[in-house]
Amino acid sequence: MTTQQIRGMGTVEKSAEGATVRFERHFPSPPGEVWQALTDPDEMAQWLSEADVDLRVGGAIQVRFDDGTMNGVITTLDPHRVLAYTWVEGEGHESHVTWELERANDGTTLKLTHVKLKADSASGFGGGWHHHLDRLEAVVAGKPLDWSWTTFEELEPLYRS
């Protein structure tokens, strides 16, 4: 599998400050529907994992994966447009996730930026976010898609540099 064969590829950029993973995806749905999937714990469970969200600046966000828990604090909240939060898991390294939604003529453009990642974990986040975004698209379209470790294992090497 090559990057030319994969729809929705993101990028990984590495610098002295750490790594950044970026994605841009288009949804044929209005921003409100995409926002709902990004912020409602019941919908998040269908594409990301079980979550609790206190949807306000300074509010806590927690996502419970099979292999660990992410704890964060919401830093930016502009409903239907921008959601940003810290991302802390494992040994306590803090990175930052920003979701931006923009109305497009035929739906919504979503931009995901995850900054301040450790360089050695960037490919895992690239492959993980790629697969989670595929699942997010499926949830918004009303056709949930199960998590697949095989898919993740195929995607992760494509984000190594």
Summary of the structure (lengths in Angstrom):
residues: 161
radius of gyration: 14.8
end to end distance: 15.8
largest distance: 43.0
contacts: 480
relative contact order: 0.22
helix: 32%
strand: 42%
